[in-house]
Amino acid sequence: MAARHEQSDDDRDRPEHAGAEDRAGDPAAAREEPSEQPSPEANGHVDSPVVGAPPPAPAVIVGFPLVADGRLAALIDAMDGRDGLRVVRAPGRVNLIGDHTDYNDGFVLPLAIDRDCLLAWRPRRDERVVVRSLDLGGRVEVAADGSDELGTIEPQWGRFVVGALRALRARGHAGPGMEAAVSSTVPPGSGLSSSSAFAVAFVLAIGGGTGDELDRRELARAALQAEQLATGVPGGLMDQLASLFGAAGDALLVDCRTLDIDPVPLPQGLALLVVHSGLARTLAGSAYAERRAECEVIAARLGIPALRDARTDQVADDPRARHVVSENQRVLDTAAALRAGDVAALGPLLLASHASLRDDFEVSTPELDLLVDLLVEGGALGARLTGAGFGGCVVAIVQRNHADDLAAKTARRYQDATGLEPSAFVVRAVDGAGPVALGAR
């Protein structure tokens, strides 16, 4: 598709930037969890109405491609038919390169992926919002004005619903009463933004399903606020922007200060292979907030607005800041290499990013490091952890015709070495969130 340039309404607008791309309040459950869960206050993880096993081959639904499998039919059935029904879709995302740069006003290179959250809904007249999960079971009923006390809502994923209602009400869009059902294929706790996909889908539904009522950047801010209200975890706009502005076949070069978004075509002969380590991420209980605070302290000491503005010589002896400065350059270099078709440059950039996240920013784990090593040994051009770290996924650039074989061999070797059960799948860059037409009866 033709590249397009999206520029913010205010080139110096500085809202909350993209922090933890797959929030601690991840509204999904990709694999069986232990029967006893720590509280969301303890680790920031909030179960949600969506689940994330990799889907079968996607089918085409009239009006919107890449809606996977039979979930649409299941949603229609759960909502007792099509009459008055509307459906919205919001994809997850993978960050190809650029982690812990977003909240430092830096650069990131994510893409919307063919793992998505589907939300079907119709209006109610009683100013109540009722949401059911096809994946977890469970049902939430709250006031359409968002007045319910967040801490009392059970199941806990209902806090995302109230957060979305409050976020849009604050922007002059009072939420209607609605009946809804939701299902997702974005793996949770993986760094692929299952929580953001749910939040984006819900703000789109509350806003009427098209996103036309609010600027898409403002929708992203509303979805971010919904997540922050639900989880208490500070975050930023990368995930929501990627879900809303995704472009089929393209990564998105995002300037997290100006919010400029430039599509960057991905080579057709290469594939992006994602491997989940089997270790879910929970950011509130991790060192994420500590890393962010460290960056802010360093920037203040240097007398600059954010570490994006630091020079290499200023941060040579500070590993946290050194990562941010070098990672920003790697993002720009990766985008330039993709545009130039310089495939040979991509692998070393991804590996350097992982080494920096591991050694300077200290957010990797032995399991993530092992996956990177196994992927490269198996023939990947390069690989790195994706997301904020502390578990979750790695992403690798591989030759498309070797992707399936590499996925199977890597998963087997990793499971033999760790006893953990990984999941591996190729992702495609898809268009951003929007309405799904139900088509003919």
ABEGO torsion letter per residue (X at the ends): XBBBBBBBABAABBBBBBBBABBAABABBABBBBABBBBAAAAGBBBBABBABBBBBBBBBBGBBGBBEAAAAAAAAAAGEABGBBBBBBBBBBBABGBGAAAAGBBBBBBBBABBBBBBBBBBAAGBBBBBBAAAEEBBBBBAAGABBAAABOBAAAAAAAAAAAAAAAAGBBBBBBBBBBBBABBBGAGAGAAAAAAAAAAAAAAGGAGAABBAAAAAAAAAAAAAAAAGBBBBAAAAAAAAABBBGBBBBBBAAAGBBBBBBBBAABBBBBBBAGBBBBAAABAAAAAAAAAAAAAAAAGBABAAABBAAAAAABAAAAAAAAAAAAAAAAAAAAAAGBAAAAAAAAAAAAAAAAAAAGABBAAAAAAAAAAAAAGBABBBBBEAEGEEBBBBBBBAAAAAAAAAAAAAAAAAAAGBBBBBBBBBBBBBBEBBBAEBX
